[in-house]
Amino acid sequence: MKTPVLITVTGPDKPGVSSVLFAVLTRHGVEVLDVEQVVIRGRLVLGALVSTDHDPEGLQESVEQAMATVSMHVEIEIGADSKRTARLESSHVLIVLGRPVTAKAFTEVARRLASLGVNIDAIRGVADYPVTGLELRVSVADDTLENDAELRSALADVSVRVGLDIAVERAGLTRRAKRLVVFD
């Protein structure tokens, strides 16, 4: 029986961290189910969900020792929930612009999304001067035309109330070809 193991590595970004981790995973013959990596202001966050059919505790010990050689912090969860191993594609992309984007304003956006049952899948910065720009990839649970319209309407209300510009686009290949967003 395969055991899922969630590995989260954090610390200062530097060359070789991924290669050290994946060398250990190779030696243990794991199956890689999902990987995500992000660097924020020089800090690395690397997550890997793997499954192993033997000795998850030995895997944990090997990963911890290997990550210590590159001065990285590691957290390991044996028996992690692997039911969501297949990443669902985000249904929408939101571009949030503000001068600045305050924590209070972003909280209002996140709360409104949650109240609609919309999950934030990923957030990344797309601009920092003269305005702050954030790209949010989100998933609408029941992606219908009615829910799309409700999402747009709700975010328009939040936008006016908190002083942010928010553009809502459907995710997909058509959107990826665009390189310019114009707000009026």
Disulfide bonds with the S-S distance in Angstrom:
none
